[in-house]
Amino acid sequence: AIANQDLLLMCSDHEGLPMTLLEAVALNTRVVAHAVGGIPELIDSAAMGCLVKEHTAEAYADGICRSLQIEQHAEIAPRFTHIGCAQAHMKLYQSLLPVPDNRS
């Protein structure tokens, strides 16, 4: 389980906003991730995790060492919670619905 891990290492070249990453942050598991896609939007402070810009073993090793030295405690921004996502989807769906013509 993610909650039992010391750290989640995500070294993908291409990502949107991975559910695994959201789960790790929600469970207060340290994260070291490649700064691609939507990941930097979620990992916006050192307490959230460590972003790696260079896709090299050395950069990941440095990120792991830095992450293990920082007290990990962060909360997911409200827009990334299940409620925030549901509200954003409803707003999008409502914006796509035809507006009724109430002229009489």
N, C-alpha and C positions, 0 to 999 in steps of 0.2 A: 504494500500500500504506500501511496505517496507520503502520507503522514509519518511513516516510519523511516523515510529516507533522510540522510543528512543533507542531501543537495540534489536538485534536478538539473541536469546538464542538457541543454537544448542547442545543438549545433547545426540546425538545418540551414540550408542555403536560401530556401524560400518558405515563407510562412504567412498565414493571415494572422489570426489570433487564436492560437491553439487552445483547445479545451483543457489539455493536460497542464498547460501553463497557468490558466485560470484556477484550476483545482489546486495546484501547488501553492500559489500565492494565498488562496483562501485557507489552506491548511497550514500556513505559516512555515512552509518548507523553503529553504534557501534555493534560489534560482540563479543559474549562470546561463545566459542565452545569447545567441548571435543577434545582433541589432538589425534585424530585417523585418519586413512586413509590418504587422500591427504590434509586434513585441515591444518596441520602444514606447508606444502609447500606453501600454500597461505598466511596464517597468520604468517608472519615472523618478525613482529615488533609490539611493543605496539600500534603504531598508526594505525595498521591494525585491531587490536582486541586483545582479551585476550584468551589464551589457558588454558584449565583446564585439568590437568593430572589425578587428583583423581575424580572418578565418584561418588561424594557425594553432597548432598544438600549444605553442608558447603563450599565446594570448588567452587560450582557455585555461591553462595551468595558472596563469597570473590571476584571472578572474575567479577561479576556485579559491586560491589563497586569500584574495581580498574579501571574498564573500564570507569565508569562514571566520574572519576577524571582526565582522560587523554584526551587531545584535540584530537579529531578524525579527521585526515586528511591523507589519504594515497591514492596512486594510485596503481591499479592492475599492476603487472609485465606484460610486453608486451606479454609474452608467454601465458597468461591467457585471453587476449582479443580475440574478434572474428577474427581479422586478424591473430594474432599469432596462434590460434587454426587451422585456415584454412591452413596456411602455413605448420604447422606441419603435418596435414593430407595429404597435397599434397606431402610433402617429403616422408612420409611413403608409399603412393600409388606408387610414382615413384620408390621407392626402391624395390617394389614388382613386378614391370613390368619386363618382360623379356628384356634383353639387346639385341638389334638387332645385328646380325653378319654383320659387314660392310666390311668384307674381300672380295676382288674381285679377 
